[in-house]
Amino acid sequence: MDRVKDKVAIVTGAAKGIGEATARLLAGEGASVVITDLDVSGGERIVQEIGAHGGRALFLCQDVTDEDGWVETIAATVKAFGKLSILVNNAGVALSGSVEDTTIEDWRKLMAVNLDAVFLGTKHAIGAMRTFGGGSIINLSSIEGIVGDPNLAAYNASKGGVRLLTKSAALHCAKTGSNIRVNSVHPGFIWTPMVENYLSTLGDLEEGREATGRLHPVGHLGEPIDIAAGILYLASDESKFMTGAELVIDGGFTAQ
Ligand SMILES: NC(=O)c1ccc[n+]([C@@H]2O[C@H](COP(=O)([O-])OP(=O)(O)OC[C@H]3O[C@@H](n4cnc5c(N)ncnc54)[C@H](O)[C@@H]3O)[C@@H](O)[C@H]2O)c1
């Protein structure tokens, strides 16, 4: 218990899926959590539930692609809870399509959320965290940032970008002595609204779930809490010697 006591976290895209599980877990382990998303009703519901369990949380409507919104979100977090110690760049979108099928418009829309926003969040959080003596930034990449999929050209590119942006930011923070760690997390397929929507475009949902599960050596998909547990570790001081690293949580998918 209290693994992130007295820390203040922002979790983007936390109205559902992996972000929701992460916000709940961080709050349960003692952090004050700012939940941001475009989904206002989902975000506010989670804030209420965290509050009902004795946790501290606040919802802010944020489009992570907007730079001014990042400045406002960080300022509002510091105003509400006094500092910023953890940023989880979780908001993301998926798009299927090969390199030939993908339009430049769709490519740019996906990159804005999955890569530009991670850049903006990391950039602005570093300044704030430095003021408060350090922090931990956790960027959601994917197994799709490590290995390719012929039908996920833009998604692959965005998550590969997150993986190396994370290392560059980690080195910058380490070499400038700012006591800020930056790591990436690489989930396999996790049962969330994103994956449910993606699989439903490919055919029968239950068949898709089972077939996708079989791609993982453990034989099934993961759950949001599996990823939230890794994020909690990176957010806590237990991982204090870890920066620029890739935490792969994928049921063995990339071990093959
Ligand atoms: N689910 C998986 O299998 C899986 C695997 C690997 C990586 N990931 C990554 O983990 C992260 C979370 O995935 P998930 O499956 O929980 O997704 P999800 O679609 O279930 O939830 C994502 C949340 O992000 C929000 N969001 C989208 N665009 C936004 C924007 N511009 N500004 C603010 N919020 C926005 C959505 O409203 C939603 O609440 C993503 O970055 C995703 O790419 C997921």
The ligand as a Tripos MOL2 file, in Angstrom:
@<TRIPOS>MOLECULE
LIG
   44    48     1     0     0
SMALL
NO_CHARGES

@<TRIPOS>ATOM
      1 N1         -5.3600   -2.1340  -25.7520 N.am      1 LIG1
      2 C1         -4.2600   -2.6220  -26.2720 C.2       1 LIG1
      3 O1         -4.1970   -3.7960  -26.6950 O.2       1 LIG1
      4 C2         -3.0220   -1.7890  -26.3680 C.ar      1 LIG1
      5 C3         -1.8320   -2.4340  -26.6990 C.ar      1 LIG1
      6 C4         -0.6610   -1.6890  -26.7900 C.ar      1 LIG1
      7 C5         -0.6860   -0.3430  -26.5390 C.ar      1 LIG1
      8 N2         -1.8610    0.2670  -26.2250 N.ar      1 LIG1
      9 C6         -1.8280    1.7020  -25.9950 C.3       1 LIG1
     10 O2         -2.3010    1.9630  -24.6790 O.3       1 LIG1
     11 C7         -2.9820    3.2200  -24.6510 C.3       1 LIG1
     12 C8         -4.3810    3.0410  -24.0920 C.3       1 LIG1
     13 O3         -5.0730    2.1210  -24.9160 O.3       1 LIG1
     14 P1         -6.5490    1.5840  -24.5990 P.3       1 LIG1
     15 O4         -6.6430    0.2690  -25.2680 O.co2     1 LIG1
     16 O5         -6.8460    1.7150  -23.1590 O.co2     1 LIG1
     17 O6         -7.4090    2.6420  -25.4480 O.3       1 LIG1
     18 P2         -8.9730    3.0490  -25.3470 P.3       1 LIG1
     19 O7         -9.3910    3.4410  -26.7340 O.co2     1 LIG1
     20 O8         -9.7300    1.9860  -24.6780 O.co2     1 LIG1
     21 O9         -8.9060    4.3490  -24.4460 O.3       1 LIG1
     22 C9         -8.1740    5.4600  -24.9090 C.3       1 LIG1
     23 C10        -8.6790    6.7410  -24.2930 C.3       1 LIG1
     24 O10        -7.9550    7.8300  -24.9090 O.3       1 LIG1
     25 C11        -8.8560    8.8910  -25.1480 C.3       1 LIG1
     26 N3         -8.3700    9.7620  -26.2200 N.ar      1 LIG1
     27 C12        -8.2660    9.4850  -27.5300 C.ar      1 LIG1
     28 N4         -7.8430   10.5670  -28.2180 N.ar      1 LIG1
     29 C13        -7.6560   11.5500  -27.3020 C.ar      1 LIG1
     30 C14        -7.2310   12.9000  -27.3710 C.ar      1 LIG1
     31 N5         -6.9090   13.4800  -28.5520 N.pl3     1 LIG1
     32 N6         -7.1340   13.6150  -26.2270 N.ar      1 LIG1
     33 C15        -7.4550   13.0610  -25.0360 C.ar      1 LIG1
     34 N7         -7.8920   11.7840  -24.9090 N.ar      1 LIG1
     35 C16        -7.9900   11.0470  -26.0300 C.ar      1 LIG1
     36 C17       -10.1730    8.1990  -25.5100 C.3       1 LIG1
     37 O11       -11.3000    9.0670  -25.3230 O.3       1 LIG1
     38 C18       -10.1750    7.0100  -24.5640 C.3       1 LIG1
     39 O12       -10.8650    7.2780  -23.3450 O.3       1 LIG1
     40 C19        -2.9380    3.7530  -26.0880 C.3       1 LIG1
     41 O13        -1.8530    4.6200  -26.2520 O.3       1 LIG1
     42 C20        -2.7540    2.4980  -26.9070 C.3       1 LIG1
     43 O14        -2.1770    2.7610  -28.1630 O.3       1 LIG1
     44 C21        -3.0260   -0.4320  -26.1240 C.ar      1 LIG1
@<TRIPOS>BOND
     1     1     2 1
     2     2     3 2
     3     2     4 1
     4     4     5 ar
     5     4    44 ar
     6     5     6 ar
     7     6     7 ar
     8     7     8 ar
     9     8     9 1
    10     8    44 ar
    11     9    10 1
    12     9    42 1
    13    10    11 1
    14    11    12 1
    15    11    40 1
    16    12    13 1
    17    13    14 1
    18    14    15 2
    19    14    16 1
    20    14    17 1
    21    17    18 1
    22    18    19 2
    23    18    20 1
    24    18    21 1
    25    21    22 1
    26    22    23 1
    27    23    24 1
    28    23    38 1
    29    24    25 1
    30    25    26 1
    31    25    36 1
    32    26    27 ar
    33    26    35 ar
    34    27    28 ar
    35    28    29 ar
    36    29    30 ar
    37    29    35 ar
    38    30    31 1
    39    30    32 ar
    40    32    33 ar
    41    33    34 ar
    42    34    35 ar
    43    36    37 1
    44    36    38 1
    45    38    39 1
    46    40    41 1
    47    40    42 1
    48    42    43 1
@<TRIPOS>SUBSTRUCTURE
     1 LIG1         1 GROUP 0 **** ****
